[in-house]
Amino acid sequence: MPNATGESRPAVRVRLDPGGPLMVEGPVEVELEDGTVVRSDRFQCAVCVCRRSRTYPWCDTSHRGRSHDGRRRGDEGGRER
């Protein structure tokens, strides 16, 4: 597909992992809400979509340990362990 200057560029592959991150073929730059740009030079990177990551915008698999309501998986009745 042609870009703004009319040049063709190969498509970037993005894969959605159900319940997980957005996998993007890299290198990639991500612009955050405040305008800051962060870059990954890896051949593939995981972009956090749940905002639970301590390394946001990169996924650190924090989504695996918590449910969508913030409780640790396996907790009953909302009790913290």
Biopython code that builds the backbone (N, CA, C, O; Angstrom):
import numpy as np
from Bio.PDB.StructureBuilder import StructureBuilder

atoms = [
    (1, "MET", "N", (0.847, -1.182, 0.000)),
    (1, "MET", "CA", (0.000, 0.000, 0.000)),
    (1, "MET", "C", (0.890, 1.243, 0.000)),
    (1, "MET", "O", (1.853, 1.292, 0.765)),
    (2, "PRO", "N", (0.608, 2.227, -0.815)),
    (2, "PRO", "CA", (1.427, 3.438, -0.867)),
    (2, "PRO", "C", (1.309, 4.261, 0.411)),
    (2, "PRO", "O", (0.232, 4.347, 1.002)),
    (3, "ASN", "N", (2.426, 4.871, 0.839)),
    (3, "ASN", "CA", (2.391, 5.763, 1.994)),
    (3, "ASN", "C", (2.122, 7.189, 1.518)),
    (3, "ASN", "O", (1.749, 7.389, 0.362)),
    (4, "ALA", "N", (2.305, 8.172, 2.382)),
    (4, "ALA", "CA", (1.980, 9.561, 2.052)),
    (4, "ALA", "C", (2.806, 10.088, 0.880)),
    (4, "ALA", "O", (2.356, 10.986, 0.167)),
    (5, "THR", "N", (4.006, 9.546, 0.670)),
    (5, "THR", "CA", (4.847, 10.009, -0.432)),
    (5, "THR", "C", (4.657, 9.181, -1.685)),
    (5, "THR", "O", (5.347, 9.409, -2.679)),
    (6, "GLY", "N", (3.731, 8.216, -1.667)),
    (6, "GLY", "CA", (3.449, 7.390, -2.826)),
    (6, "GLY", "C", (4.307, 6.142, -2.929)),
    (6, "GLY", "O", (4.146, 5.354, -3.861)),
    (7, "GLU", "N", (5.238, 5.949, -1.962)),
    (7, "GLU", "CA", (6.095, 4.772, -1.971)),
    (7, "GLU", "C", (5.360, 3.592, -1.357)),
    (7, "GLU", "O", (4.564, 3.766, -0.434)),
    (8, "SER", "N", (5.622, 2.404, -1.859)),
    (8, "SER", "CA", (5.031, 1.201, -1.277)),
    (8, "SER", "C", (5.938, 0.675, -0.166)),
    (8, "SER", "O", (7.161, 0.651, -0.300)),
    (9, "ARG", "N", (5.319, 0.259, 0.921)),
    (9, "ARG", "CA", (6.039, -0.347, 2.040)),
    (9, "ARG", "C", (5.367, -1.657, 2.376)),
    (9, "ARG", "O", (4.156, -1.798, 2.207)),
    (10, "PRO", "N", (6.142, -2.623, 2.852)),
    (10, "PRO", "CA", (5.517, -3.880, 3.249)),
    (10, "PRO", "C", (4.598, -3.664, 4.452)),
    (10, "PRO", "O", (4.841, -2.791, 5.286)),
    (11, "ALA", "N", (3.567, -4.453, 4.524)),
    (11, "ALA", "CA", (2.630, -4.351, 5.650)),
    (11, "ALA", "C", (3.303, -4.836, 6.932)),
    (11, "ALA", "O", (4.150, -5.728, 6.900)),
    (12, "VAL", "N", (2.923, -4.247, 8.044)),
    (12, "VAL", "CA", (3.387, -4.673, 9.356)),
    (12, "VAL", "C", (2.359, -5.652, 9.896)),
    (12, "VAL", "O", (1.161, -5.373, 9.867)),
    (13, "ARG", "N", (2.814, -6.786, 10.384)),
    (13, "ARG", "CA", (1.893, -7.785, 10.911)),
    (13, "ARG", "C", (1.636, -7.508, 12.397)),
    (13, "ARG", "O", (2.573, -7.328, 13.175)),
    (14, "VAL", "N", (0.357, -7.478, 12.778)),
    (14, "VAL", "CA", (-0.090, -7.294, 14.150)),
    (14, "VAL", "C", (-0.996, -8.455, 14.475)),
    (14, "VAL", "O", (-1.892, -8.787, 13.699)),
    (15, "ARG", "N", (-0.766, -9.085, 15.636)),
    (15, "ARG", "CA", (-1.578, -10.247, 16.018)),
    (15, "ARG", "C", (-2.183, -9.993, 17.394)),
    (15, "ARG", "O", (-1.476, -9.627, 18.333)),
    (16, "LEU", "N", (-3.483, -10.188, 17.505)),
    (16, "LEU", "CA", (-4.172, -10.061, 18.783)),
    (16, "LEU", "C", (-4.170, -11.408, 19.491)),
    (16, "LEU", "O", (-4.618, -12.408, 18.931)),
    (17, "ASP", "N", (-3.666, -11.434, 20.719)),
    (17, "ASP", "CA", (-3.729, -12.633, 21.550)),
    (17, "ASP", "C", (-4.918, -12.487, 22.487)),
    (17, "ASP", "O", (-4.934, -11.565, 23.302)),
    (18, "PRO", "N", (-5.912, -13.363, 22.399)),
    (18, "PRO", "CA", (-7.075, -13.246, 23.292)),
    (18, "PRO", "C", (-6.640, -13.228, 24.756)),
    (18, "PRO", "O", (-5.949, -14.138, 25.215)),
    (19, "GLY", "N", (-7.043, -12.202, 25.477)),
    (19, "GLY", "CA", (-6.702, -12.082, 26.888)),
    (19, "GLY", "C", (-5.252, -11.699, 27.122)),
    (19, "GLY", "O", (-4.793, -11.711, 28.264)),
    (20, "GLY", "N", (-4.536, -11.365, 26.089)),
    (20, "GLY", "CA", (-3.118, -11.054, 26.231)),
    (20, "GLY", "C", (-2.744, -9.788, 25.481)),
    (20, "GLY", "O", (-3.594, -8.934, 25.229)),
    (21, "PRO", "N", (-1.472, -9.670, 25.125)),
    (21, "PRO", "CA", (-0.984, -8.446, 24.493)),
    (21, "PRO", "C", (-1.243, -8.392, 22.993)),
    (21, "PRO", "O", (-1.727, -9.349, 22.389)),
    (22, "LEU", "N", (-0.914, -7.273, 22.428)),
    (22, "LEU", "CA", (-0.927, -7.065, 20.994)),
    (22, "LEU", "C", (0.488, -7.354, 20.509)),
    (22, "LEU", "O", (1.428, -6.662, 20.900)),
    (23, "MET", "N", (0.651, -8.364, 19.663)),
    (23, "MET", "CA", (1.970, -8.750, 19.165)),
    (23, "MET", "C", (2.225, -8.012, 17.857)),
    (23, "MET", "O", (1.423, -8.092, 16.927)),
    (24, "VAL", "N", (3.348, -7.292, 17.787)),
    (24, "VAL", "CA", (3.670, -6.465, 16.630)),
    (24, "VAL", "C", (5.053, -6.840, 16.118)),
    (24, "VAL", "O", (6.006, -6.934, 16.891)),
    (25, "GLU", "N", (5.159, -7.056, 14.797)),
    (25, "GLU", "CA", (6.474, -7.289, 14.212)),
    (25, "GLU", "C", (7.250, -5.991, 14.284)),
    (25, "GLU", "O", (6.728, -4.934, 13.929)),
    (26, "GLY", "N", (8.488, -6.058, 14.738)),
    (26, "GLY", "CA", (9.296, -4.868, 14.970)),
    (26, "GLY", "C", (10.356, -4.679, 13.918)),
    (26, "GLY", "O", (10.422, -5.426, 12.942)),
    (27, "PRO", "N", (11.181, -3.683, 14.120)),
    (27, "PRO", "CA", (11.150, -2.728, 15.230)),
    (27, "PRO", "C", (9.886, -1.867, 15.183)),
    (27, "PRO", "O", (9.241, -1.729, 14.144)),
    (28, "VAL", "N", (9.555, -1.292, 16.347)),
    (28, "VAL", "CA", (8.311, -0.543, 16.452)),
    (28, "VAL", "C", (8.505, 0.658, 17.376)),
    (28, "VAL", "O", (9.278, 0.600, 18.332)),
    (29, "GLU", "N", (7.802, 1.738, 17.081)),
    (29, "GLU", "CA", (7.736, 2.895, 17.961)),
    (29, "GLU", "C", (6.294, 3.050, 18.414)),
    (29, "GLU", "O", (5.367, 2.920, 17.615)),
    (30, "VAL", "N", (6.108, 3.331, 19.704)),
    (30, "VAL", "CA", (4.770, 3.520, 20.277)),
    (30, "VAL", "C", (4.707, 4.936, 20.840)),
    (30, "VAL", "O", (5.545, 5.332, 21.650)),
    (31, "GLU", "N", (3.707, 5.689, 20.404)),
    (31, "GLU", "CA", (3.505, 7.036, 20.935)),
    (31, "GLU", "C", (2.494, 6.949, 22.077)),
    (31, "GLU", "O", (1.368, 6.490, 21.889)),
    (32, "LEU", "N", (2.912, 7.397, 23.265)),
    (32, "LEU", "CA", (2.056, 7.372, 24.447)),
    (32, "LEU", "C", (1.146, 8.589, 24.476)),
    (32, "LEU", "O", (1.311, 9.512, 23.678)),
    (33, "GLU", "N", (0.179, 8.592, 25.401)),
    (33, "GLU", "CA", (-0.816, 9.663, 25.494)),
    (33, "GLU", "C", (-0.179, 11.032, 25.655)),
    (33, "GLU", "O", (-0.696, 12.024, 25.141)),
    (34, "ASP", "N", (0.957, 11.094, 26.373)),
    (34, "ASP", "CA", (1.604, 12.382, 26.637)),
    (34, "ASP", "C", (2.539, 12.821, 25.511)),
    (34, "ASP", "O", (3.217, 13.841, 25.634)),
    (35, "GLY", "N", (2.582, 12.054, 24.410)),
    (35, "GLY", "CA", (3.422, 12.397, 23.274)),
    (35, "GLY", "C", (4.800, 11.752, 23.298)),
    (35, "GLY", "O", (5.530, 11.818, 22.309)),
    (36, "THR", "N", (5.164, 11.131, 24.414)),
    (36, "THR", "CA", (6.436, 10.426, 24.517)),
    (36, "THR", "C", (6.440, 9.261, 23.531)),
    (36, "THR", "O", (5.430, 8.576, 23.371)),
    (37, "VAL", "N", (7.561, 9.039, 22.881)),
    (37, "VAL", "CA", (7.701, 7.924, 21.953)),
    (37, "VAL", "C", (8.716, 6.942, 22.527)),
    (37, "VAL", "O", (9.831, 7.323, 22.882)),
    (38, "VAL", "N", (8.318, 5.675, 22.613)),
    (38, "VAL", "CA", (9.227, 4.621, 23.067)),
    (38, "VAL", "C", (9.421, 3.659, 21.910)),
    (38, "VAL", "O", (8.529, 3.471, 21.082)),
    (39, "ARG", "N", (10.614, 3.045, 21.864)),
    (39, "ARG", "CA", (10.969, 2.206, 20.725)),
    (39, "ARG", "C", (11.443, 0.847, 21.194)),
    (39, "ARG", "O", (12.117, 0.727, 22.217)),
    (40, "SER", "N", (11.084, -0.174, 20.437)),
    (40, "SER", "CA", (11.617, -1.522, 20.617)),
    (40, "SER", "C", (12.261, -1.929, 19.305)),
    (40, "SER", "O", (11.642, -1.834, 18.245)),
    (41, "ASP", "N", (13.504, -2.381, 19.376)),
    (41, "ASP", "CA", (14.216, -2.838, 18.187)),
    (41, "ASP", "C", (14.121, -4.348, 18.007)),
    (41, "ASP", "O", (14.761, -4.909, 17.116)),
    (42, "ARG", "N", (13.339, -5.000, 18.835)),
    (42, "ARG", "CA", (13.179, -6.454, 18.730)),
    (42, "ARG", "C", (12.446, -6.826, 17.443)),
    (42, "ARG", "O", (11.738, -5.996, 16.872)),
    (43, "PHE", "N", (12.610, -8.064, 16.986)),
    (43, "PHE", "CA", (11.941, -8.503, 15.760)),
    (43, "PHE", "C", (10.438, -8.643, 15.971)),
    (43, "PHE", "O", (9.666, -8.605, 15.013)),
    (44, "GLN", "N", (10.021, -8.807, 17.235)),
    (44, "GLN", "CA", (8.605, -8.853, 17.592)),
    (44, "GLN", "C", (8.483, -8.348, 19.018)),
    (44, "GLN", "O", (9.318, -8.667, 19.864)),
    (45, "CYS", "N", (7.457, -7.567, 19.291)),
    (45, "CYS", "CA", (7.270, -7.081, 20.660)),
    (45, "CYS", "C", (5.811, -7.252, 21.061)),
    (45, "CYS", "O", (4.915, -7.353, 20.222)),
    (46, "ALA", "N", (5.607, -7.281, 22.375)),
    (46, "ALA", "CA", (4.275, -7.438, 22.950)),
    (46, "ALA", "C", (3.860, -6.112, 23.565)),
    (46, "ALA", "O", (4.477, -5.647, 24.523)),
    (47, "VAL", "N", (2.815, -5.505, 23.018)),
    (47, "VAL", "CA", (2.310, -4.231, 23.514)),
    (47, "VAL", "C", (1.151, -4.517, 24.458)),
    (47, "VAL", "O", (0.199, -5.209, 24.096)),
    (48, "CYS", "N", (1.239, -3.981, 25.669)),
    (48, "CYS", "CA", (0.219, -4.210, 26.694)),
    (48, "CYS", "C", (-1.083, -3.511, 26.310)),
    (48, "CYS", "O", (-1.076, -2.333, 25.952)),
    (49, "VAL", "N", (-2.195, -4.233, 26.383)),
    (49, "VAL", "CA", (-3.503, -3.635, 26.122)),
    (49, "VAL", "C", (-4.377, -3.592, 27.371)),
    (49, "VAL", "O", (-5.453, -2.993, 27.357)),
    (50, "CYS", "N", (-3.914, -4.235, 28.464)),
    (50, "CYS", "CA", (-4.713, -4.266, 29.695)),
    (50, "CYS", "C", (-4.262, -3.209, 30.702)),
    (50, "CYS", "O", (-4.965, -2.945, 31.678)),
    (51, "ARG", "N", (-3.098, -2.603, 30.474)),
    (51, "ARG", "CA", (-2.524, -1.563, 31.336)),
    (51, "ARG", "C", (-2.148, -2.060, 32.723)),
    (51, "ARG", "O", (-2.034, -1.257, 33.649)),
    (52, "ARG", "N", (-1.951, -3.368, 32.891)),
    (52, "ARG", "CA", (-1.509, -3.909, 34.178)),
    (52, "ARG", "C", (0.006, -4.031, 34.259)),
    (52, "ARG", "O", (0.552, -4.291, 35.331)),
    (53, "SER", "N", (0.682, -3.847, 33.143)),
    (53, "SER", "CA", (2.127, -4.060, 33.065)),
    (53, "SER", "C", (2.903, -3.003, 33.839)),
    (53, "SER", "O", (2.581, -1.816, 33.785)),
    (54, "ARG", "N", (3.931, -3.449, 34.562)),
    (54, "ARG", "CA", (4.821, -2.511, 35.238)),
    (54, "ARG", "C", (5.797, -1.886, 34.255)),
    (54, "ARG", "O", (6.476, -0.916, 34.591)),
    (55, "THR", "N", (5.878, -2.432, 33.038)),
    (55, "THR", "CA", (6.787, -1.927, 32.006)),
    (55, "THR", "C", (6.001, -1.335, 30.835)),
    (55, "THR", "O", (6.485, -1.329, 29.703)),
    (56, "TYR", "N", (4.778, -0.832, 31.107)),
    (56, "TYR", "CA", (3.901, -0.278, 30.084)),
    (56, "TYR", "C", (4.659, 0.728, 29.237)),
    (56, "TYR", "O", (5.371, 1.553, 29.809)),
    (57, "PRO", "N", (4.559, 0.719, 27.914)),
    (57, "PRO", "CA", (3.558, 0.045, 27.111)),
    (57, "PRO", "C", (3.915, -1.398, 26.741)),
    (57, "PRO", "O", (3.144, -2.059, 26.044)),
    (58, "TRP", "N", (5.051, -1.889, 27.189)),
    (58, "TRP", "CA", (5.442, -3.261, 26.863)),
    (58, "TRP", "C", (4.810, -4.225, 27.853)),
    (58, "TRP", "O", (4.712, -3.919, 29.041)),
    (59, "CYS", "N", (4.389, -5.367, 27.382)),
    (59, "CYS", "CA", (3.732, -6.376, 28.215)),
    (59, "CYS", "C", (4.771, -7.105, 29.058)),
    (59, "CYS", "O", (5.820, -7.504, 28.552)),
    (60, "ASP", "N", (4.478, -7.278, 30.348)),
    (60, "ASP", "CA", (5.328, -8.084, 31.226)),
    (60, "ASP", "C", (4.566, -9.298, 31.760)),
    (60, "ASP", "O", (4.982, -9.897, 32.752)),
    (61, "THR", "N", (3.475, -9.663, 31.127)),
    (61, "THR", "CA", (2.573, -10.784, 31.447)),
    (61, "THR", "C", (1.837, -10.598, 32.769)),
    (61, "THR", "O", (1.368, -11.580, 33.344)),
    (62, "SER", "N", (1.721, -9.375, 33.266)),
    (62, "SER", "CA", (0.951, -9.123, 34.489)),
    (62, "SER", "C", (-0.502, -9.524, 34.335)),
    (62, "SER", "O", (-1.168, -9.820, 35.327)),
    (63, "HIS", "N", (-1.014, -9.539, 33.094)),
    (63, "HIS", "CA", (-2.409, -9.906, 32.851)),
    (63, "HIS", "C", (-2.689, -11.347, 33.263)),
    (63, "HIS", "O", (-3.843, -11.706, 33.493)),
    (64, "ARG", "N", (-1.668, -12.165, 33.358)),
    (64, "ARG", "CA", (-1.875, -13.574, 33.716)),
    (64, "ARG", "C", (-2.256, -13.753, 35.177)),
    (64, "ARG", "O", (-2.953, -14.709, 35.515)),
    (65, "GLY", "N", (-1.814, -12.854, 36.051)),
    (65, "GLY", "CA", (-2.026, -13.034, 37.481)),
    (65, "GLY", "C", (-3.246, -12.359, 38.050)),
    (65, "GLY", "O", (-3.568, -12.575, 39.218)),
    (66, "ARG", "N", (-3.939, -11.549, 37.274)),
    (66, "ARG", "CA", (-5.094, -10.818, 37.802)),
    (66, "ARG", "C", (-6.277, -10.934, 36.864)),
    (66, "ARG", "O", (-6.116, -11.027, 35.647)),
    (67, "SER", "N", (-7.463, -10.926, 37.441)),
    (67, "SER", "CA", (-8.685, -10.927, 36.647)),
    (67, "SER", "C", (-8.976, -9.494, 36.224)),
    (67, "SER", "O", (-8.271, -8.575, 36.641)),
    (68, "HIS", "N", (-9.994, -9.288, 35.410)),
    (68, "HIS", "CA", (-10.314, -7.947, 34.928)),
    (68, "HIS", "C", (-10.811, -7.030, 36.034)),
    (68, "HIS", "O", (-10.766, -5.811, 35.871)),
    (69, "ASP", "N", (-11.289, -7.576, 37.170)),
    (69, "ASP", "CA", (-11.762, -6.710, 38.250)),
    (69, "ASP", "C", (-10.649, -6.385, 39.238)),
    (69, "ASP", "O", (-10.906, -5.755, 40.263)),
    (70, "GLY", "N", (-9.404, -6.807, 38.949)),
    (70, "GLY", "CA", (-8.269, -6.441, 39.780)),
    (70, "GLY", "C", (-7.898, -7.456, 40.846)),
    (70, "GLY", "O", (-6.836, -7.343, 41.459)),
    (71, "ARG", "N", (-8.759, -8.457, 41.084)),
    (71, "ARG", "CA", (-8.448, -9.469, 42.095)),
    (71, "ARG", "C", (-7.499, -10.506, 41.512)),
    (71, "ARG", "O", (-7.495, -10.752, 40.305)),
    (72, "ARG", "N", (-6.698, -11.109, 42.377)),
    (72, "ARG", "CA", (-5.843, -12.205, 41.939)),
    (72, "ARG", "C", (-6.731, -13.374, 41.557)),
    (72, "ARG", "O", (-7.733, -13.642, 42.220)),
    (73, "ARG", "N", (-6.368, -14.067, 40.495)),
    (73, "ARG", "CA", (-7.147, -15.226, 40.067)),
    (73, "ARG", "C", (-7.117, -16.277, 41.160)),
    (73, "ARG", "O", (-6.079, -16.541, 41.766)),
    (74, "GLY", "N", (-8.269, -16.868, 41.398)),
    (74, "GLY", "CA", (-8.391, -17.900, 42.417)),
    (74, "GLY", "C", (-8.911, -17.374, 43.740)),
    (74, "GLY", "O", (-9.288, -18.166, 44.604)),
    (75, "ASP", "N", (-8.944, -16.037, 43.929)),
    (75, "ASP", "CA", (-9.490, -15.478, 45.163)),
    (75, "ASP", "C", (-10.991, -15.707, 45.167)),
    (75, "ASP", "O", (-11.649, -15.612, 44.131)),
    (76, "GLU", "N", (-11.516, -16.006, 46.330)),
    (76, "GLU", "CA", (-12.967, -16.201, 46.464)),
    (76, "GLU", "C", (-13.541, -15.067, 47.267)),
    (76, "GLU", "O", (-13.009, -14.718, 48.320)),
    (77, "GLY", "N", (-14.604, -14.492, 46.794)),
    (77, "GLY", "CA", (-15.292, -13.447, 47.523)),
    (77, "GLY", "C", (-14.515, -12.150, 47.678)),
    (77, "GLY", "O", (-14.866, -11.315, 48.512)),
    (78, "GLY", "N", (-13.464, -11.970, 46.888)),
    (78, "GLY", "CA", (-12.726, -10.725, 46.919)),
    (78, "GLY", "C", (-11.729, -10.621, 48.050)),
    (78, "GLY", "O", (-11.157, -9.550, 48.252)),
    (79, "ARG", "N", (-11.491, -11.707, 48.811)),
    (79, "ARG", "CA", (-10.511, -11.658, 49.900)),
    (79, "ARG", "C", (-9.102, -11.643, 49.329)),
    (79, "ARG", "O", (-8.794, -12.384, 48.396)),
    (80, "GLU", "N", (-8.240, -10.787, 49.901)),
    (80, "GLU", "CA", (-6.837, -10.790, 49.508)),
    (80, "GLU", "C", (-6.097, -11.854, 50.304)),
    (80, "GLU", "O", (-6.407, -12.092, 51.472)),
    (81, "ARG", "N", (-5.143, -12.477, 49.690)),
    (81, "ARG", "CA", (-4.349, -13.499, 50.380)),
    (81, "ARG", "C", (-3.030, -12.941, 50.819)),
    (81, "ARG", "O", (-2.226, -13.655, 51.417)),
]
sb = StructureBuilder()
sb.init_structure("model")
sb.init_model(0)
sb.init_chain("A")
sb.init_seg("    ")
for serial, (resi, resn, name, xyz) in enumerate(atoms, 1):
    if name == "N":
        sb.init_residue(resn, " ", resi, " ")
    sb.init_atom(name, np.array(xyz, "f"), 0.0, 1.0, " ", f" {name:<3s}", serial, name[0])
structure = sb.get_structure()
